[in-house]
Amino acid sequence: MPPLSPSVMSHVSLGTNDFARAKAFYDAVLATLQIRCVMEHPGAAAYGREFPEFWVQQPFDGGPAQTANGVHFAFLAQSAEEVRAFHATALALGARDDGPPGPRPLYGPPYYGAYVRDLDGHKIEAMYWDESAA
């Protein structure tokens, strides 16, 4: 049996109602975290550092994409600077602020994050675990 992966997830997908606009948004925003589009199909793009972990796509059933209350996706940043760049780039491209960059002591002293709502209203986050703040 192969060794267990440190990750517990294969991938996550978010729906979009305007694929071209969402792809341009995620290409730019995720680049701030050293994440790139690693796979693309008509109406769907997958992002990761090495393999497809985060998908943006038109809903498979052809219905409208919708957001879910209480759901968000957090991307791992390599520094607080990346978190700030993620947030600034997202806002510059039309995202809505949902929590500016900064420490989140409720989640532990090392937690530094920022939240936005993407162009379809999905809540996304960039977070950095700063061991020097522990």
DSSP file with accessible surface (Angstrom, degrees, kcal/mol):
  #  RESIDUE AA STRUCTURE BP1 BP2  ACC     N-H-->O    O-->H-N    N-H-->O    O-->H-N    TCO  KAPPA ALPHA  PHI   PSI    X-CA   Y-CA   Z-CA
    1    1 A M              0   0  226      0, 0.0     3,-0.1     0, 0.0     0, 0.0   0.000 360.0 360.0 360.0 135.1    0.0    0.0    0.0
    2    2 A P        -     0   0  106      0, 0.0     3,-0.1     0, 0.0     0, 0.0  -0.274 360.0 -89.2 -67.2 156.6    1.4    3.5   -0.9
    3    3 A P        -     0   0  123      0, 0.0     2,-0.1     0, 0.0     0, 0.0  -0.292  50.7 -96.9 -63.7 151.1    2.2    5.9    2.0
    4    4 A L        -     0   0  165     -3,-0.1     0, 0.0     1,-0.1     0, 0.0  -0.452  35.4-120.1 -69.7 140.3   -0.7    8.2    3.1
    5    5 A S        -     0   0   80      2,-0.2    -1,-0.1    -2,-0.1     0, 0.0  -0.507  14.4-128.8 -73.0 147.5   -0.7   11.7    1.6
    6    6 A P  S    S+     0   0  136      0, 0.0     2,-0.2     0, 0.0    -1,-0.1   0.752  91.1  79.4 -69.5 -19.3   -0.6   14.5    4.2
    7    7 A S        -     0   0   52      1,-0.1    -2,-0.2     2,-0.1     3,-0.0  -0.613  63.9-160.3 -87.6 147.6   -3.6   16.0    2.5
    8    8 A V  S    S+     0   0  145     -2,-0.2     2,-0.4     2,-0.0    -1,-0.1   0.480  71.3  69.2-101.6  -4.5   -7.1   14.6    3.2
    9    9 A M        -     0   0  103      1,-0.2     3,-0.1     3,-0.0    -2,-0.1  -0.880  54.2-164.0-118.2 149.0   -8.7   16.1    0.1
   10   10 A S  S    S-     0   0   85      1,-0.4     2,-0.3    -2,-0.4    -1,-0.2   0.886  72.0 -43.8 -86.9 -53.8   -8.4   15.4   -3.6
   11   11 A H        -     0   0   91      2,-0.0    -1,-0.4    43,-0.0     2,-0.3  -0.981  44.0-136.5-167.2 169.2   -9.9   18.6   -4.9
   12   12 A V  E     -a   54   0A  37     41,-1.9    43,-3.1    -2,-0.3     2,-0.4  -0.965  16.7-152.1-135.4 148.9  -12.8   21.1   -4.5
   13   13 A S  E     -a   55   0A  49     -2,-0.3     2,-0.4    41,-0.2    43,-0.2  -0.983   5.1-165.5-126.2 138.4  -14.9   22.7   -7.2
   14   14 A L  E     -a   56   0A  22     41,-2.4    43,-2.3    -2,-0.4     2,-0.2  -0.973  21.3-129.1-117.7 138.4  -16.6   26.0   -7.2
   15   15 A G  E     -a   57   0A  17     -2,-0.4     2,-0.3    51,-0.3    43,-0.2  -0.501  21.2-165.0 -83.6 152.8  -19.3   26.9   -9.8
   16   16 A T        -     0   0    2     41,-1.8     3,-0.2    -2,-0.2    50,-0.1  -0.982  23.9-154.4-135.8 150.5  -19.2   30.0  -11.9
   17   17 A N  S    S+     0   0   94     -2,-0.3     2,-0.2     1,-0.2    41,-0.1   0.439  97.9  39.0 -98.2  -4.3  -21.8   31.8  -14.1
   18   18 A D     >  -     0   0   76      1,-0.1     4,-2.7    39,-0.1    -1,-0.2  -0.711  68.5-177.4-145.4  88.0  -19.1   33.4  -16.3
   19   19 A F  H  > S+     0   0   28     -3,-0.2     4,-3.1    -2,-0.2     5,-0.2   0.901  80.8  51.1 -58.9 -47.1  -16.3   31.0  -16.9
   20   20 A A  H  > S+     0   0   72      1,-0.2     4,-2.1     2,-0.2    -1,-0.2   0.924 114.1  44.9 -60.0 -42.6  -14.0   33.4  -18.9
   21   21 A R  H  > S+     0   0  122      2,-0.2     4,-2.2     1,-0.2    -1,-0.2   0.927 114.6  48.2 -67.1 -42.6  -14.3   36.1  -16.2
   22   22 A A  H  X S+     0   0    3     -4,-2.7     4,-3.0     2,-0.2     5,-0.3   0.909 110.6  51.5 -65.4 -41.0  -13.7   33.6  -13.3
   23   23 A K  H  X S+     0   0   32     -4,-3.1     4,-2.8    -5,-0.2     5,-0.2   0.939 110.3  48.0 -63.4 -45.1  -10.7   32.0  -15.1
   24   24 A A  H  X S+     0   0   62     -4,-2.1     4,-1.8    -5,-0.2    -1,-0.2   0.918 113.4  49.6 -60.8 -41.3   -9.1   35.4  -15.6
   25   25 A F  H  X S+     0   0    5     -4,-2.2     4,-2.9     1,-0.2     5,-0.3   0.964 114.8  41.7 -61.1 -53.6   -9.8   36.3  -11.9
   26   26 A Y  H  X S+     0   0    1     -4,-3.0     4,-2.1     1,-0.2     5,-0.4   0.856 109.0  59.4 -69.8 -32.7   -8.3   33.0  -10.5
   27   27 A D  H  X S+     0   0   61     -4,-2.8     4,-0.9    -5,-0.3    -1,-0.2   0.946 116.1  34.9 -55.9 -46.7   -5.3   33.1  -12.9
   28   28 A A  H  X S+     0   0   41     -4,-1.8     4,-0.7    -5,-0.2    -2,-0.2   0.925 120.5  46.0 -76.2 -46.0   -4.3   36.5  -11.4
   29   29 A V  H >< S+     0   0    0     -4,-2.9     3,-1.0     1,-0.2     4,-0.3   0.934 114.5  45.9 -67.3 -45.5   -5.3   36.0   -7.8
   30   30 A L  H ><>S+     0   0    0     -4,-2.1     5,-2.0    -5,-0.3     3,-1.9   0.797  99.3  69.9 -72.5 -23.1   -3.9   32.5   -7.3
   31   31 A A  H ><5S+     0   0   60     -4,-0.9     3,-1.7    -5,-0.4    -1,-0.2   0.832  88.6  65.4 -60.5 -28.0   -0.6   33.5   -9.0
   32   32 A T  T <<5S+     0   0   29     -3,-1.0    -1,-0.3    -4,-0.7    -2,-0.2   0.705 105.1  44.8 -66.1 -17.6    0.0   35.7   -5.9
   33   33 A L  T < 5S-     0   0    0     -3,-1.9    -1,-0.3    -4,-0.3    -2,-0.2   0.133 122.5-104.5-109.3  13.7    0.2   32.4   -3.9
   34   34 A Q  T < 5S+     0   0  121     -3,-1.7     2,-0.4     1,-0.3    -3,-0.2   0.846  79.9 134.7  63.7  34.5    2.4   30.6   -6.5
   35   35 A I      < -     0   0   14     -5,-2.0     2,-0.3    -8,-0.1    -1,-0.3  -0.936  31.2-178.0-114.2 138.8   -0.6   28.6   -7.7
   36   36 A R  E     -B   48   0A 147     12,-2.4    12,-2.3    -2,-0.4     2,-0.5  -0.881  38.4 -88.4-133.9 165.4   -1.3   28.1  -11.4
   37   37 A C  E     +B   47   0A  35     -2,-0.3    10,-0.3    10,-0.2     3,-0.1  -0.622  43.2 173.3 -72.0 119.5   -3.8   26.6  -13.8
   38   38 A V  E     +     0   0A  39      8,-2.7     2,-0.3    -2,-0.5     9,-0.2   0.520  63.1  18.5-108.1  -9.0   -2.5   23.1  -14.3
   39   39 A M  E     -B   46   0A  76      7,-1.4     7,-3.3    12,-0.1     2,-0.4  -0.968  61.7-172.2-160.5 143.5   -5.4   21.6  -16.3
   40   40 A E  E     +B   45   0A 104     -2,-0.3     5,-0.2     5,-0.2     3,-0.0  -0.998   6.7 173.0-145.0 140.1   -8.2   23.0  -18.4
   41   41 A H  E >   -B   44   0A 100      3,-2.9     3,-2.7    -2,-0.4    -2,-0.0  -0.891  57.7 -64.9-130.1 164.5  -11.3   21.6  -20.2
   42   42 A P  T 3  S+     0   0  137      0, 0.0     3,-0.1     0, 0.0    -2,-0.0  -0.308 126.0   0.3 -54.4 119.8  -14.1   23.5  -21.9
   43   43 A G  T 3  S+     0   0   12      1,-0.1    15,-2.4    14,-0.1     2,-0.3   0.559 123.4  81.4  78.5   9.4  -15.8   25.4  -19.1
   44   44 A A  E <   -BC  41  57A  13     -3,-2.7    -3,-2.9    13,-0.2     2,-0.4  -0.994  49.3-176.0-149.6 139.1  -13.5   24.2  -16.4
   45   45 A A  E     -BC  40  56A   0     11,-2.6    11,-2.6    -2,-0.3     2,-0.4  -0.997  11.9-152.6-135.4 139.6  -10.0   25.1  -15.1
   46   46 A A  E     -BC  39  55A   0     -7,-3.3    -8,-2.7    -2,-0.4    -7,-1.4  -0.938  11.1-162.3-115.9 137.9   -8.0   23.3  -12.3
   47   47 A Y  E     +BC  37  54A   1      7,-3.2     6,-2.5    -2,-0.4     7,-2.1  -0.852  25.5 121.2-119.5 151.3   -5.4   25.1  -10.2
   48   48 A G  E     -B   36   0A   3    -12,-2.3   -12,-2.4    -2,-0.3    -2,-0.0  -0.966  61.2-107.1 179.4-179.2   -2.6   23.8   -8.0
   49   49 A R  S    S-     0   0   82     -2,-0.3    -1,-0.1     2,-0.3   -12,-0.0   0.743 113.8  -6.1 -94.7 -33.6    1.1   23.9   -7.4
   50   50 A E  S    S+     0   0  166      1,-0.4    -2,-0.1    -3,-0.1   -15,-0.0   0.592 134.5  15.6-128.9 -36.1    1.7   20.4   -8.7
   51   51 A F  S    S-     0   0   98     -4,-0.1     2,-0.7   -12,-0.0    -1,-0.4  -0.936  92.4 -76.3-141.8 165.3   -1.7   18.8   -9.4
   52   52 A P        +     0   0   34      0, 0.0    -4,-0.2     0, 0.0     3,-0.1  -0.494  60.6 144.2 -71.8 107.9   -5.3   19.9   -9.8
   53   53 A E        +     0   0   67     -6,-2.5   -41,-1.9    -2,-0.7     2,-0.5   0.638  62.3  45.0-112.3 -27.3   -6.7   20.6   -6.4
   54   54 A F  E     -aC  12  47A   3     -7,-2.1    -7,-3.2   -43,-0.2     2,-0.4  -0.982  67.8-168.3-128.6 118.8   -9.0   23.6   -6.9
   55   55 A W  E     -aC  13  46A  35    -43,-3.1   -41,-2.4    -2,-0.5     2,-0.4  -0.868  11.1-168.1-109.4 142.0  -11.5   23.7   -9.8
   56   56 A V  E     +aC  14  45A   3    -11,-2.6   -11,-2.6    -2,-0.4     2,-0.3  -0.999  32.1 147.6-122.1 128.2  -13.6   26.6  -11.2
   57   57 A Q  E     -aC  15  44A  51    -43,-2.3   -41,-1.8    -2,-0.4   -13,-0.2  -0.993  53.7 -94.4-157.8 159.3  -16.2   25.5  -13.6
   58   58 A Q        -     0   0  108    -15,-2.4   -41,-0.1    -2,-0.3     5,-0.1  -0.591  66.8 -88.7 -70.8 139.8  -19.6   25.9  -15.1
   59   59 A P    >   -     0   0   34      0, 0.0     3,-1.7     0, 0.0    -1,-0.1  -0.272  31.1-132.7 -56.5 136.2  -22.0   23.7  -13.2
   60   60 A F  T 3  S+     0   0  206      1,-0.3    -2,-0.1     2,-0.1   -45,-0.0   0.831 104.4  55.8 -59.3 -34.7  -22.2   20.2  -14.8
   61   61 A D  T 3  S-     0   0  134      1,-0.1    -1,-0.3     3,-0.1    -3,-0.0   0.485 111.3-118.3 -81.1  -1.4  -26.0   20.2  -14.8
   62   62 A G  S <  S+     0   0   69     -3,-1.7    -2,-0.1     1,-0.3     3,-0.1   0.394  73.9 125.1  82.4  -5.3  -26.2   23.4  -16.7
   63   63 A G  S    S-     0   0   25      1,-0.1    -1,-0.3    -5,-0.1     2,-0.1  -0.237  71.8 -75.3 -78.6 174.0  -28.0   25.2  -13.9
   64   64 A P        -     0   0   92      0, 0.0     2,-0.2     0, 0.0    -1,-0.1  -0.422  46.9-113.2 -71.1 145.0  -26.8   28.5  -12.3
   65   65 A A        -     0   0   14     -2,-0.1     2,-0.3    -3,-0.1   -48,-0.1  -0.534  39.1-171.4 -72.1 143.3  -23.9   28.4   -9.9
   66   66 A Q        -     0   0  154     -2,-0.2   -51,-0.3   -50,-0.1     2,-0.2  -0.945  18.5-124.4-135.7 157.5  -24.8   29.3   -6.4
   67   67 A T        -     0   0   69     -2,-0.3     2,-0.4    53,-0.1    55,-0.1  -0.574  20.3-136.4 -95.5 164.5  -22.9   30.0   -3.2
   68   68 A A    >   -     0   0   53     -2,-0.2     3,-1.7     3,-0.2    55,-0.2  -0.986  17.6-120.8-125.8 129.2  -23.5   28.2    0.1
   69   69 A N  T 3  S+     0   0  165     -2,-0.4     3,-0.1     1,-0.3     0, 0.0  -0.466  99.9  20.6 -66.9 130.2  -23.7   29.9    3.5
   70   70 A G  T 3  S+     0   0   74      1,-0.3     2,-0.4    -2,-0.2    -1,-0.3   0.417 100.1 111.9  91.7  -0.2  -21.0   28.6    5.8
   71   71 A V    <   +     0   0   86     -3,-1.7    52,-0.5     2,-0.0     2,-0.3  -0.884  32.6 150.9-109.2 133.5  -18.8   27.3    3.0
   72   72 A H  E     -d  123   0B  79     -2,-0.4     2,-0.4    50,-0.1    52,-0.2  -0.980  33.9-134.0-151.2 162.2  -15.4   28.8    2.1
   73   73 A F  E     -d  124   0B  45     50,-1.7    52,-2.3    -2,-0.3     2,-0.5  -0.970  17.0-156.1-119.8 129.7  -12.1   27.6    0.6
   74   74 A A  E     -d  125   0B  41     -2,-0.4     2,-0.4    50,-0.2    52,-0.2  -0.914   3.1-154.1-110.3 129.4   -8.8   28.6    2.2
   75   75 A F  E     -d  126   0B  10     50,-3.3    52,-2.5    -2,-0.5     2,-0.5  -0.817  22.4-118.6 -97.9 139.9   -5.5   28.6    0.2
   76   76 A L  E     -d  127   0B 108     -2,-0.4     2,-0.3    50,-0.2    52,-0.2  -0.656  29.1-161.0 -79.9 124.4   -2.2   28.1    1.9
   77   77 A A        -     0   0    7     50,-3.4    52,-0.4    -2,-0.5   -44,-0.1  -0.680  19.3-140.1 -98.6 159.4    0.1   31.1    1.5
   78   78 A Q  S    S+     0   0  102     -2,-0.3     2,-0.3     1,-0.2    50,-0.1   0.505  82.3   5.5 -95.1  -6.7    3.9   31.0    2.1
   79   79 A S  S  > S-     0   0   26      1,-0.1     4,-1.6    48,-0.1    -1,-0.2  -0.980  73.9-104.8-165.4 164.0    4.0   34.3    3.8
   80   80 A A  H  > S+     0   0   14     -2,-0.3     4,-2.4     1,-0.2     5,-0.2   0.847 119.7  61.2 -64.5 -32.4    2.0   37.2    5.2
   81   81 A E  H  > S+     0   0  121      1,-0.2     4,-2.4     2,-0.2    -1,-0.2   0.896 102.1  50.6 -62.0 -40.0    3.1   39.2    2.2
   82   82 A E  H  > S+     0   0   23      2,-0.2     4,-2.8     1,-0.2    -1,-0.2   0.904 107.9  53.1 -64.2 -39.1    1.4   36.6   -0.1
   83   83 A V  H  X S+     0   0    0     -4,-1.6     4,-2.3     1,-0.2    -2,-0.2   0.941 110.9  46.5 -60.0 -45.6   -1.8   36.9    1.9
   84   84 A R  H  X S+     0   0  101     -4,-2.4     4,-2.7     1,-0.2     5,-0.2   0.909 112.8  49.3 -65.3 -39.6   -1.8   40.7    1.5
   85   85 A A  H  X S+     0   0   38     -4,-2.4     4,-2.7     2,-0.2     5,-0.3   0.906 109.7  52.3 -65.9 -41.5   -1.0   40.3   -2.3
   86   86 A F  H  X S+     0   0    0     -4,-2.8     4,-2.5     2,-0.2    -2,-0.2   0.952 113.1  44.4 -55.4 -51.3   -3.9   37.8   -2.6
   87   87 A H  H  X S+     0   0   17     -4,-2.3     4,-2.5     1,-0.2     5,-0.2   0.940 115.3  46.3 -63.2 -48.7   -6.3   40.2   -1.0
   88   88 A A  H  X S+     0   0   58     -4,-2.7     4,-2.4     1,-0.2    -1,-0.2   0.911 114.2  47.7 -63.2 -43.4   -5.2   43.3   -2.9
   89   89 A T  H  X S+     0   0   43     -4,-2.7     4,-1.5    -5,-0.2    -1,-0.2   0.927 111.3  50.6 -65.1 -43.9   -5.2   41.6   -6.2
   90   90 A A  H  <>S+     0   0    0     -4,-2.5     5,-2.7    -5,-0.3     3,-0.4   0.937 112.2  46.7 -60.3 -45.7   -8.7   40.1   -5.6
   91   91 A L  H ><5S+     0   0   64     -4,-2.5     3,-1.7     1,-0.2    -1,-0.2   0.913 109.1  54.6 -64.1 -40.4  -10.1   43.4   -4.7
   92   92 A A  H 3<5S+     0   0   87     -4,-2.4    -1,-0.2     1,-0.3    -2,-0.2   0.799 108.1  51.4 -62.9 -26.3   -8.5   45.1   -7.7
   93   93 A L  T 3<5S-     0   0   78     -4,-1.5    -1,-0.3    -3,-0.4    -2,-0.2   0.289 132.0 -86.7 -96.2   8.4  -10.2   42.5   -9.9
   94   94 A G  T < 5S+     0   0   54     -3,-1.7    -3,-0.2     1,-0.3    -2,-0.1   0.464  78.5 140.9 107.2   1.6  -13.7   43.1   -8.5
   95   95 A A      < -     0   0   11     -5,-2.7     2,-0.4    -6,-0.2    -1,-0.3  -0.331  50.5-119.1 -69.8 161.8  -13.9   40.8   -5.4
   96   96 A R  E     -E  117   0B 151     21,-2.1    21,-2.7    22,-0.2     2,-0.1  -0.880  25.9-112.7-105.8 133.0  -15.6   42.0   -2.3
   97   97 A D  E     +E  116   0B  73     -2,-0.4    19,-0.2    19,-0.2   -10,-0.0  -0.392  37.6 168.4 -62.1 135.0  -13.7   42.3    1.0
   98   98 A D  E    S-     0   0B  54     17,-2.4    18,-0.2     1,-0.3    -1,-0.1   0.113  75.6  -9.1-133.0  17.1  -14.9   39.8    3.6
   99   99 A G  E    S-E  115   0B  13     16,-0.5    16,-3.0    15,-0.0    -1,-0.3  -0.055  75.8-124.2 149.6 105.9  -12.1   40.3    6.1
  100  100 A P  E     -     0   0B  76      0, 0.0    13,-0.2     0, 0.0   -16,-0.1  -0.152  44.8 -76.8 -66.2 162.6   -8.8   42.2    5.6
  101  101 A P  E    S+     0   0B  37      0, 0.0    13,-0.2     0, 0.0    26,-0.1  -0.291  79.8 102.0 -58.6 138.4   -5.4   40.7    6.0
  102  102 A G  E    S-E  113   0B   9     11,-1.4    11,-2.5    -3,-0.1     2,-0.0  -0.913  70.9 -50.9 165.7 173.1   -4.3   40.3    9.6
  103  103 A P  E     -E  112   0B  88      0, 0.0     9,-0.3     0, 0.0     3,-0.1  -0.335  34.8-157.1 -64.6 148.0   -3.8   38.0   12.5
  104  104 A R    >   +     0   0   46      7,-2.6     3,-2.1     4,-0.3     4,-0.3  -0.724  14.8 176.5-124.5  76.8   -6.7   35.8   13.5
  105  105 A P  G >  S+     0   0  101      0, 0.0     3,-1.7     0, 0.0    -1,-0.1   0.786  74.6  70.2 -58.6 -24.7   -5.9   35.0   17.2
  106  106 A L  G 3  S+     0   0  157      1,-0.3    -2,-0.0     2,-0.1     0, 0.0   0.836 102.9  44.5 -58.7 -30.7   -9.2   33.1   17.6
  107  107 A Y  G <  S-     0   0  113     -3,-2.1    -1,-0.3     1,-0.3     5,-0.1   0.352 136.2 -69.5 -94.3   2.2   -7.6   30.5   15.3
  108  108 A G    X   -     0   0   16     -3,-1.7     3,-2.0    -4,-0.3    -4,-0.3  -0.116  50.1 -85.5 117.9 146.0   -4.3   30.5   17.2
  109  109 A P  T 3  S+     0   0   89      0, 0.0    -5,-0.1     0, 0.0    -1,-0.1   0.815 123.5  55.4 -54.8 -32.3   -1.5   33.1   17.4
  110  110 A P  T 3  S+     0   0    8      0, 0.0    20,-3.4     0, 0.0     2,-0.4   0.626  82.5 109.4 -77.6  -7.3    0.3   31.9   14.2
  111  111 A Y  E <   + F   0 129B  33     -3,-2.0    -7,-2.6    -7,-0.2     2,-0.4  -0.535  38.1 170.2 -80.2 124.7   -2.8   32.3   12.0
  112  112 A Y  E     +EF 103 128B  38     16,-2.1    16,-3.0    -2,-0.4     2,-0.3  -0.996  17.5 151.5-130.8 122.1   -2.7   35.2    9.5
  113  113 A G  E     -EF 102 127B   0    -11,-2.5   -11,-1.4    -2,-0.4     2,-0.3  -0.924  31.8-154.8-148.1 172.1   -5.4   35.4    6.9
  114  114 A A  E     - F   0 126B   0     12,-1.9    12,-2.0    -2,-0.3     2,-0.4  -0.982  14.2-153.1-150.2 144.7   -7.6   37.4    4.6
  115  115 A Y  E     +EF  99 125B  13    -16,-3.0   -17,-2.4    -2,-0.3   -16,-0.5  -0.942  15.3 168.8-123.4 142.7  -11.1   36.7    3.1
  116  116 A V  E     -EF  97 124B   0      8,-2.6     8,-2.9    -2,-0.4     2,-0.5  -0.948  33.2-123.7-140.3 163.8  -12.8   37.9   -0.1
  117  117 A R  E     -EF  96 123B  50    -21,-2.7   -21,-2.1    -2,-0.3     6,-0.2  -0.951  35.4-135.0-104.1 123.7  -15.9   37.0   -2.0
  118  118 A D    >   -     0   0    9      4,-3.1     3,-1.8    -2,-0.5   -22,-0.2   0.021  37.7 -80.7 -70.2-173.7  -15.0   36.1   -5.6
  119  119 A L  T 3  S+     0   0   32      1,-0.3    -1,-0.1     2,-0.1   -97,-0.0   0.709 133.9  46.2 -67.8 -18.2  -16.9   37.4   -8.6
  120  120 A D  T 3  S-     0   0   36      2,-0.1    -1,-0.3  -105,-0.1   -53,-0.1   0.357 123.8-102.1-100.3   1.3  -19.6   34.8   -8.1
  121  121 A G  S <  S+     0   0   18     -3,-1.8     2,-0.2     1,-0.3    -2,-0.1   0.454  71.5 146.3  93.9   1.5  -19.9   35.4   -4.4
  122  122 A H        -     0   0   15   -107,-0.1    -4,-3.1    -5,-0.1     2,-0.5  -0.499  50.2-122.5 -71.2 139.9  -18.0   32.4   -3.1
  123  123 A K  E     +dF  72 117B  57    -52,-0.5   -50,-1.7    -6,-0.2     2,-0.3  -0.729  37.7 173.9 -86.0 123.3  -16.0   33.0    0.0
  124  124 A I  E     -dF  73 116B   0     -8,-2.9    -8,-2.6    -2,-0.5     2,-0.3  -0.916   8.7-166.2-127.8 156.7  -12.3   32.3   -0.4
  125  125 A E  E     -dF  74 115B   1    -52,-2.3   -50,-3.3    -2,-0.3     2,-0.4  -0.976  16.8-150.2-140.1 150.6   -9.3   32.9    1.9
  126  126 A A  E     -dF  75 114B   0    -12,-2.0   -12,-1.9    -2,-0.3     2,-0.3  -0.984  27.3-178.7-115.9 135.2   -5.6   33.0    1.9
  127  127 A M  E     -dF  76 113B  17    -52,-2.5   -50,-3.4    -2,-0.4     2,-0.4  -0.985  16.4-163.7-138.0 148.2   -3.9   32.0    5.1
  128  128 A Y  E     - F   0 112B  58    -16,-3.0   -16,-2.1    -2,-0.3     2,-0.9  -0.997  16.1-143.1-129.4 133.2   -0.4   31.7    6.5
  129  129 A W  E     - F   0 111B 108     -2,-0.4     2,-1.1   -52,-0.4   -18,-0.2  -0.843  19.6-162.1 -96.7 100.4    0.7   29.8    9.6
  130  130 A D    >   -     0   0   44    -20,-3.4     3,-2.1    -2,-0.9     4,-0.3  -0.706   9.3-171.6 -91.2  95.4    3.4   32.1   11.0
  131  131 A E  G >  S+     0   0  127     -2,-1.1     3,-1.6     1,-0.3    -1,-0.2   0.796  81.9  67.6 -58.2 -27.1    5.4   29.9   13.4
  132  132 A S  G 3  S+     0   0  105      1,-0.3    -1,-0.3   -22,-0.1    -2,-0.1   0.730  97.8  53.7 -69.4 -16.6    7.3   32.9   14.7
  133  133 A A  G <         0   0   45     -3,-2.1    -1,-0.3   -23,-0.1    -2,-0.2   0.458 360.0 360.0 -92.5  -2.6    4.1   34.2   16.2
  134  134 A A    <         0   0   87     -3,-1.6    -3,-0.0    -4,-0.3   -26,-0.0  -0.241 360.0 360.0 -68.2 360.0    3.4   31.0   18.2
